[in-house]
Amino acid sequence: MRIHSFTFNPIQENMYVVYDDTTKDCVIIDPGCYFDHEEKELSHFIKSNKLNPVRLLNTHCHLDHICGNDYVAKTWNLGLSAHRLDEYNLDLSILAGVKYNMPIKPSPPIAHYLEEGEEIAFGNVRFQVLFTPGHCAGHIAFYSEKNKTVFSGDCLFRGSVGRTDLPGGDWDTLIDSIQTKLLVLPDDTLVYSGHGDRTTIGYERRNNPFLNP
């Protein structure tokens, strides 16, 4: 499994292209490409590496994580996969763009509702869907046990956790999600977050001030 990250849009969101180096099948997680040059950078990377995008995945549907959904869906003819409980954030995204002075094109609707425990397969890579609400009601993470990697979205960051003051957010739910779905993973599991630097489960278990008050 190979991972390439981009940090895009005014909110500095991390999006990921994850691909199987043998088959060249790839998934695009949380496309935050907002400006034209960001769309071109993503497209150039996929073309230059001869990748075949097969899934468009959202950990959740906040503005900064979906502003590239329209471009990705249309460019590679992909339907959106996300959790049903975060559909309301798609519905609010246009208004959110106006509120934060970051107007976006409407995202396509969710074509496939992802559920806890579901497997996402592409090439020789397998993801397990983890239901991790708290930052918002329909937040999920993508875990590869074989590759010891989890894409945590805005649930867990290096030295921090997701905010809970947006619609659908709840502090107790967020901490429970982290404790029961993420911190139970092996210490050497790499954590690729929606913002900021990469970390590991073990580092966060020992050092994260929000988890060790």
N, C-alpha and C positions, 0 to 999 in steps of 0.2 A: 504494500500500500504506500502510495506517495501522496504528500500533502503540499499544496501551495497556497499560501495565504496572501490576501490583499487587504490593505487598510484604506477604505474608501469613504467618501461623502463627508459633509461638514461635521458629522458627529463622530467620525473616525471609528467606524465599525469594521470588525474583521469578518471578511467572507472567505470561504474556503472552496478550493477545487480539490477533490480527493479522487485519486485514480489508481486503477490497477495497471501496473507497468507492462504486463503481458498482453492483456486484451485491449488496453487503452480506453476502456469504458470508464466514465467518471460521473460523479455527482457534484452538483453545485449547491453549497450550503449558505443560506442567508445572503443572497446577492445584494450587496449594498452599493453597487456601481450607480452613481448619480450623474456625474458629469460625462460629457461625450468622450473625453480622453480616458476616463475610467472604463467605459464600455469597450473602447478600442483596445485598452490594455488587456482586459479579460479575453476578448476575442482573439487577440494576437497570441496570447499564451496557449489557448486551446488549439488554435490552428497550427502553431509552430511545433507543438508537441503531438500533433495528430490524434487528439483526444476525441472521444465520442460521448458527448453528454447524454446520459440516460435518465437522470432524475433531477428535479428541482425541489429542494428541501428547505423548509423554514423551521428553525427551532421555535420561533414565535413570530408574530406578525406586527411588531412595532415598526414604525416608519423607517428607521435607519436600517432595518434588516430586510425590508421588502422593496425598497425603492428601485432595485434592479430587476424585480420579478417580471415586469412587463417585457423588458429587453431580452432577458434570458428565455422566457417562454416563447416569444416570437422568433428569436434567432435560431433556436434549436428545437422548436416545436415540442415543448415539454409542458405537461400538466403540473400544477402545483400540488405538493404533498405537505400537509401540516395537520395539526390537531384540530378537531371540530370545535373545541371550547375556545379557540383563539380566532374564530371566524369574525367575531365582533371587532377585533382590531383591524382586520381588513376593511370592514365597513367604515371604520373611523379614520382610515389612513389619509383620505383626501382632506378632511377637516384638520387632522393633525399636521399635515403638510402646510396648510395655511397658517395654523397657530404658530408653528415653529419657523415660519418663513422659509420653508423648504418644500415647495410644491412638487408633487410627483405625478407620474402617470398612474392610472388605476391598475392595481394588481389583478391578474386573472383570479377567478374564484378558486377555492380549493377543489381540486379534481379527485384527490384521494385522501381520505381521512386516516391519519396514522394513529395507532393505538399502542398502549403500553405492551411491551413484549414482542411487538411485531418485528420481523426480520426484513431488512433491506439488503438485497444482494446485487452486486454489480461486479462483473469479472470474477475474481477470486476473493473479493472482499465481502464481508458480512457485517452489517450494523444491527444492533439491537436498539429498539426505541425504548427510552426511559421517560416516564411521565414525571416531570419535575415542576409542578406549578408553584406559584408564590410570587415570582416577578410579574406574572400575569396568569390568567386561569388556565390557558392551554399550552403552557410551556413544555417542551420536550427536549431531550438530549439524545445524542447518537453515540453508541458505545461499540467499539470493536475489541472484543476480548482477545482475539488472536494478536492484534497489533498493539494492545495495551494503550488504547487511545479513546478519549471521550471528547465530544464536541458539546460543550456545556452551555452555549448560548449566553444569555445574561443571568444565569442562575448562580454560577460560581466564577470568580475572577482570582487572579494572583493577589492575595492579601485583602480581598474584599468579596462582597456578595452583591447580588442584584438589588436594585431599588424596589421599593414596594408601595410607592406613593402614586402610582399610575392606576388607571382603571383595571380592576381584577387583581391587583397586588395585595398580598397579605404576608406580614412578617413571619408569623408562626408557621404558616404553610411553607414558606420559602425555606426556613431553617430545617423543617421536617424533611423536605425534599432533599436537601443537601446531606443531611445526616443519614437518611434511609436509602437513598438511591446513588449518591456519589461517594460519600466517605466509606462506604462498604466495599468499594472497588480496591484492588491491590495498590499499595503505596506507590509503585513505579508506573502507575497509569498516567500518561500524559494528558493534560487538560488544555484543550484549545478553546479559548473563551471568545465571546462576542466583542470584547474590547480588551486592549492591553496585551501583556506578554503571556507566553505559554508558562504553565506551571505543572506541578504533579499533585496527585491526591495526597501523598505522604507529606509534602511540604505544607499544603493547606491544613491538613489535620494537625500538624504540629505548630504552625505559625500564624494562621489566619486569625486576626484579633476578633472578628465577628463570630468565630466558632469556638474561641477560647477566651471568653471574657474574664 
